[in-house]
Structure formats: structure tokens, C-alpha cells
Amino acid sequence: MLYMEELQDLGYEVIAASNGNDAIKKFEIYQPDLIILDILMPGMNGIETMNIIREKSKDIPIILCTAYGEYKQDLNTWASDAYVIKSADLAELLTTVNRILPI
């Protein structure tokens, strides 16, 4: 919710999903310009979700977010356009979003 509020405050339109399956359904309906996925989600994790979305669209930019830095070494995360470690300071995430999808 914090990400959503901050991105909306910057002028981005945000659609939130509660899990990987919900994210895939919303991706198919809304065709977003950018997707931010948490790696650890209930049910299907963010890497699995990213792989399914990549099968449907190779061009959609995807940012993976996690509180765990060790996932950066996982080759499966390399299919993302960016990898951001969660922090109370959202500067890295916001800078990354703006780099990929400037307002």
C-alpha cells in the first residue's frame, strides 16, 4: 500500500494485486506499462508470476522487489528489468520506476 500511495502521489496510475494469480489476471485485463512484483507472495511467488507474464509479453518492464538480497544471485531474477531491495526509504524504487517509466 505504501508503494501504491507514493507512486500515485507522483502521478502514476496504480493497480494493486493481492497475489501472483491476481497479478496475472489484472495484467491481462489492464495491460499495464510497468509491473512491480514482490518475490515472496502467497501462493505463486514473484519469480513464477514474472515468468508467466513474460510468456505473454516479453516487452513489459518488470521490477522485482524483495527484502532479501540473496535472490539477486538467483538466475531466475535476471529476467526482470530491475531488482530493488525493499527499504523504508523508497528512493531506490522511485528512481527505478522513473528511469523505466518516466512521467
CNS distance restraints for C-alpha pairs under 8 A (distance, minus, plus):
assign (resid   1 and name CA) (resid   5 and name CA) 6.15 0.50 0.50
assign (resid   2 and name CA) (resid   6 and name CA) 6.16 0.50 0.50
assign (resid   3 and name CA) (resid   7 and name CA) 6.02 0.50 0.50
assign (resid   3 and name CA) (resid  90 and name CA) 7.92 0.50 0.50
assign (resid   4 and name CA) (resid   8 and name CA) 6.02 0.50 0.50
assign (resid   4 and name CA) (resid  14 and name CA) 6.13 0.50 0.50
assign (resid   4 and name CA) (resid  15 and name CA) 7.96 0.50 0.50
assign (resid   4 and name CA) (resid  16 and name CA) 7.35 0.50 0.50
assign (resid   5 and name CA) (resid   9 and name CA) 6.08 0.50 0.50
assign (resid   6 and name CA) (resid  10 and name CA) 6.46 0.50 0.50
assign (resid   7 and name CA) (resid  11 and name CA) 6.53 0.50 0.50
assign (resid   7 and name CA) (resid  12 and name CA) 5.43 0.50 0.50
assign (resid   7 and name CA) (resid  13 and name CA) 7.61 0.50 0.50
assign (resid   7 and name CA) (resid  14 and name CA) 7.18 0.50 0.50
assign (resid   7 and name CA) (resid  94 and name CA) 7.53 0.50 0.50
assign (resid   8 and name CA) (resid  12 and name CA) 4.88 0.50 0.50
assign (resid   8 and name CA) (resid  13 and name CA) 5.96 0.50 0.50
assign (resid   8 and name CA) (resid  14 and name CA) 6.47 0.50 0.50
assign (resid  11 and name CA) (resid 103 and name CA) 7.23 0.50 0.50
assign (resid  12 and name CA) (resid 103 and name CA) 7.28 0.50 0.50
assign (resid  15 and name CA) (resid  26 and name CA) 7.96 0.50 0.50
assign (resid  16 and name CA) (resid  23 and name CA) 7.74 0.50 0.50
assign (resid  17 and name CA) (resid  22 and name CA) 5.43 0.50 0.50
assign (resid  17 and name CA) (resid  23 and name CA) 5.06 0.50 0.50
assign (resid  17 and name CA) (resid  26 and name CA) 7.34 0.50 0.50
assign (resid  18 and name CA) (resid  22 and name CA) 6.16 0.50 0.50
assign (resid  18 and name CA) (resid  23 and name CA) 7.25 0.50 0.50
assign (resid  19 and name CA) (resid  23 and name CA) 6.14 0.50 0.50
assign (resid  19 and name CA) (resid  41 and name CA) 5.86 0.50 0.50
assign (resid  19 and name CA) (resid  42 and name CA) 5.90 0.50 0.50
assign (resid  19 and name CA) (resid  43 and name CA) 7.02 0.50 0.50
assign (resid  19 and name CA) (resid  44 and name CA) 7.17 0.50 0.50
assign (resid  20 and name CA) (resid  24 and name CA) 6.27 0.50 0.50
assign (resid  20 and name CA) (resid  41 and name CA) 6.95 0.50 0.50
assign (resid  20 and name CA) (resid  42 and name CA) 7.57 0.50 0.50
assign (resid  20 and name CA) (resid  43 and name CA) 7.06 0.50 0.50
assign (resid  20 and name CA) (resid  44 and name CA) 5.28 0.50 0.50
assign (resid  20 and name CA) (resid  45 and name CA) 6.41 0.50 0.50
assign (resid  20 and name CA) (resid  46 and name CA) 6.51 0.50 0.50
assign (resid  20 and name CA) (resid  48 and name CA) 7.97 0.50 0.50
assign (resid  20 and name CA) (resid  49 and name CA) 5.35 0.50 0.50
assign (resid  21 and name CA) (resid  25 and name CA) 6.34 0.50 0.50
assign (resid  21 and name CA) (resid  44 and name CA) 6.99 0.50 0.50
assign (resid  21 and name CA) (resid  49 and name CA) 7.42 0.50 0.50
assign (resid  22 and name CA) (resid  26 and name CA) 6.13 0.50 0.50
assign (resid  23 and name CA) (resid  27 and name CA) 5.95 0.50 0.50
assign (resid  23 and name CA) (resid  49 and name CA) 7.68 0.50 0.50
assign (resid  24 and name CA) (resid  28 and name CA) 6.31 0.50 0.50
assign (resid  24 and name CA) (resid  49 and name CA) 7.02 0.50 0.50
assign (resid  24 and name CA) (resid  52 and name CA) 7.71 0.50 0.50
assign (resid  24 and name CA) (resid  53 and name CA) 6.64 0.50 0.50
assign (resid  25 and name CA) (resid  29 and name CA) 6.41 0.50 0.50
assign (resid  26 and name CA) (resid  30 and name CA) 5.81 0.50 0.50
assign (resid  26 and name CA) (resid  31 and name CA) 7.67 0.50 0.50
assign (resid  27 and name CA) (resid  31 and name CA) 5.11 0.50 0.50
assign (resid  27 and name CA) (resid  32 and name CA) 6.34 0.50 0.50
assign (resid  27 and name CA) (resid  53 and name CA) 7.78 0.50 0.50
assign (resid  32 and name CA) (resid  60 and name CA) 7.83 0.50 0.50
assign (resid  33 and name CA) (resid  60 and name CA) 6.45 0.50 0.50
assign (resid  33 and name CA) (resid  61 and name CA) 7.13 0.50 0.50
assign (resid  33 and name CA) (resid 101 and name CA) 7.57 0.50 0.50
assign (resid  34 and name CA) (resid  60 and name CA) 6.14 0.50 0.50
assign (resid  34 and name CA) (resid  61 and name CA) 5.08 0.50 0.50
assign (resid  34 and name CA) (resid  62 and name CA) 6.00 0.50 0.50
assign (resid  34 and name CA) (resid  63 and name CA) 7.84 0.50 0.50
assign (resid  34 and name CA) (resid 101 and name CA) 7.19 0.50 0.50
assign (resid  35 and name CA) (resid  60 and name CA) 7.41 0.50 0.50
assign (resid  35 and name CA) (resid  61 and name CA) 6.33 0.50 0.50
assign (resid  35 and name CA) (resid  62 and name CA) 4.77 0.50 0.50
assign (resid  35 and name CA) (resid  63 and name CA) 6.23 0.50 0.50
assign (resid  36 and name CA) (resid  62 and name CA) 5.77 0.50 0.50
assign (resid  36 and name CA) (resid  63 and name CA) 4.68 0.50 0.50
assign (resid  36 and name CA) (resid  64 and name CA) 5.89 0.50 0.50
assign (resid  36 and name CA) (resid  65 and name CA) 6.99 0.50 0.50
assign (resid  37 and name CA) (resid  46 and name CA) 5.50 0.50 0.50
assign (resid  37 and name CA) (resid  50 and name CA) 7.68 0.50 0.50
assign (resid  37 and name CA) (resid  62 and name CA) 7.28 0.50 0.50
assign (resid  37 and name CA) (resid  63 and name CA) 6.22 0.50 0.50
assign (resid  37 and name CA) (resid  64 and name CA) 4.96 0.50 0.50
assign (resid  37 and name CA) (resid  65 and name CA) 5.92 0.50 0.50
assign (resid  38 and name CA) (resid  45 and name CA) 7.71 0.50 0.50
assign (resid  38 and name CA) (resid  46 and name CA) 5.48 0.50 0.50
assign (resid  38 and name CA) (resid  64 and name CA) 5.85 0.50 0.50
assign (resid  38 and name CA) (resid  65 and name CA) 4.68 0.50 0.50
assign (resid  38 and name CA) (resid  66 and name CA) 5.60 0.50 0.50
assign (resid  39 and name CA) (resid  45 and name CA) 5.49 0.50 0.50
assign (resid  39 and name CA) (resid  46 and name CA) 4.00 0.50 0.50
assign (resid  39 and name CA) (resid  47 and name CA) 6.03 0.50 0.50
assign (resid  39 and name CA) (resid  64 and name CA) 6.44 0.50 0.50
assign (resid  39 and name CA) (resid  65 and name CA) 6.18 0.50 0.50
assign (resid  39 and name CA) (resid  66 and name CA) 5.63 0.50 0.50
assign (resid  40 and name CA) (resid  45 and name CA) 5.33 0.50 0.50
assign (resid  40 and name CA) (resid  46 and name CA) 6.24 0.50 0.50
assign (resid  40 and name CA) (resid  66 and name CA) 7.12 0.50 0.50
assign (resid  41 and name CA) (resid  45 and name CA) 5.03 0.50 0.50
assign (resid  41 and name CA) (resid  46 and name CA) 6.49 0.50 0.50
assign (resid  44 and name CA) (resid  48 and name CA) 6.21 0.50 0.50
assign (resid  44 and name CA) (resid  49 and name CA) 6.48 0.50 0.50
assign (resid  45 and name CA) (resid  49 and name CA) 6.22 0.50 0.50
assign (resid  46 and name CA) (resid  50 and name CA) 5.94 0.50 0.50
assign (resid  46 and name CA) (resid  64 and name CA) 7.28 0.50 0.50
assign (resid  47 and name CA) (resid  51 and name CA) 6.24 0.50 0.50
assign (resid  47 and name CA) (resid  64 and name CA) 7.99 0.50 0.50
assign (resid  47 and name CA) (resid  76 and name CA) 6.78 0.50 0.50
assign (resid  47 and name CA) (resid  77 and name CA) 6.49 0.50 0.50
assign (resid  48 and name CA) (resid  52 and name CA) 6.42 0.50 0.50
assign (resid  49 and name CA) (resid  53 and name CA) 6.26 0.50 0.50
assign (resid  50 and name CA) (resid  54 and name CA) 5.97 0.50 0.50
assign (resid  50 and name CA) (resid  62 and name CA) 7.38 0.50 0.50
assign (resid  50 and name CA) (resid  80 and name CA) 7.63 0.50 0.50
assign (resid  51 and name CA) (resid  55 and name CA) 6.30 0.50 0.50
assign (resid  52 and name CA) (resid  56 and name CA) 6.68 0.50 0.50
assign (resid  53 and name CA) (resid  57 and name CA) 6.08 0.50 0.50
assign (resid  53 and name CA) (resid  58 and name CA) 7.78 0.50 0.50
assign (resid  54 and name CA) (resid  58 and name CA) 4.79 0.50 0.50
assign (resid  54 and name CA) (resid  59 and name CA) 7.74 0.50 0.50
assign (resid  54 and name CA) (resid  60 and name CA) 7.55 0.50 0.50
assign (resid  61 and name CA) (resid  80 and name CA) 7.29 0.50 0.50
assign (resid  61 and name CA) (resid  81 and name CA) 5.79 0.50 0.50
assign (resid  61 and name CA) (resid 100 and name CA) 7.38 0.50 0.50
assign (resid  62 and name CA) (resid  80 and name CA) 5.27 0.50 0.50
assign (resid  62 and name CA) (resid  81 and name CA) 5.36 0.50 0.50
assign (resid  62 and name CA) (resid  82 and name CA) 6.81 0.50 0.50
assign (resid  63 and name CA) (resid  80 and name CA) 5.93 0.50 0.50
assign (resid  63 and name CA) (resid  81 and name CA) 5.76 0.50 0.50
assign (resid  63 and name CA) (resid  82 and name CA) 4.74 0.50 0.50
assign (resid  63 and name CA) (resid  83 and name CA) 5.73 0.50 0.50
assign (resid  63 and name CA) (resid  84 and name CA) 7.17 0.50 0.50
assign (resid  64 and name CA) (resid  77 and name CA) 7.52 0.50 0.50
assign (resid  64 and name CA) (resid  80 and name CA) 6.51 0.50 0.50
assign (resid  64 and name CA) (resid  82 and name CA) 6.29 0.50 0.50
assign (resid  64 and name CA) (resid  83 and name CA) 4.84 0.50 0.50
assign (resid  64 and name CA) (resid  84 and name CA) 6.20 0.50 0.50
assign (resid  65 and name CA) (resid  83 and name CA) 5.98 0.50 0.50
assign (resid  65 and name CA) (resid  84 and name CA) 4.86 0.50 0.50
assign (resid  65 and name CA) (resid  85 and name CA) 5.67 0.50 0.50
assign (resid  65 and name CA) (resid  86 and name CA) 6.13 0.50 0.50
assign (resid  66 and name CA) (resid  71 and name CA) 7.97 0.50 0.50
assign (resid  66 and name CA) (resid  84 and name CA) 6.66 0.50 0.50
assign (resid  66 and name CA) (resid  85 and name CA) 5.11 0.50 0.50
assign (resid  66 and name CA) (resid  86 and name CA) 5.41 0.50 0.50
assign (resid  67 and name CA) (resid  85 and name CA) 5.37 0.50 0.50
assign (resid  67 and name CA) (resid  86 and name CA) 4.80 0.50 0.50
assign (resid  67 and name CA) (resid  87 and name CA) 7.36 0.50 0.50
assign (resid  68 and name CA) (resid  85 and name CA) 6.78 0.50 0.50
assign (resid  69 and name CA) (resid  85 and name CA) 6.32 0.50 0.50
assign (resid  70 and name CA) (resid  74 and name CA) 7.44 0.50 0.50
assign (resid  71 and name CA) (resid  77 and name CA) 7.05 0.50 0.50
assign (resid  72 and name CA) (resid  77 and name CA) 6.46 0.50 0.50
assign (resid  72 and name CA) (resid  78 and name CA) 7.78 0.50 0.50
assign (resid  72 and name CA) (resid  83 and name CA) 7.14 0.50 0.50
assign (resid  73 and name CA) (resid  77 and name CA) 7.77 0.50 0.50
assign (resid  74 and name CA) (resid  78 and name CA) 7.43 0.50 0.50
assign (resid  75 and name CA) (resid  79 and name CA) 7.95 0.50 0.50
assign (resid  77 and name CA) (resid  83 and name CA) 7.70 0.50 0.50
assign (resid  82 and name CA) (resid  96 and name CA) 7.40 0.50 0.50
assign (resid  84 and name CA) (resid  92 and name CA) 7.02 0.50 0.50
assign (resid  84 and name CA) (resid  93 and name CA) 6.28 0.50 0.50
assign (resid  86 and name CA) (resid  90 and name CA) 7.73 0.50 0.50
assign (resid  90 and name CA) (resid  94 and name CA) 6.04 0.50 0.50
assign (resid  91 and name CA) (resid  95 and name CA) 5.92 0.50 0.50
assign (resid  92 and name CA) (resid  96 and name CA) 6.06 0.50 0.50
assign (resid  93 and name CA) (resid  97 and name CA) 6.13 0.50 0.50
assign (resid  94 and name CA) (resid  98 and name CA) 6.09 0.50 0.50
assign (resid  95 and name CA) (resid  99 and name CA) 6.08 0.50 0.50
assign (resid  96 and name CA) (resid 100 and name CA) 6.26 0.50 0.50
assign (resid  97 and name CA) (resid 101 and name CA) 5.68 0.50 0.50
assign (resid  97 and name CA) (resid 102 and name CA) 7.29 0.50 0.50
assign (resid  98 and name CA) (resid 102 and name CA) 4.45 0.50 0.50
assign (resid  98 and name CA) (resid 103 and name CA) 6.93 0.50 0.50
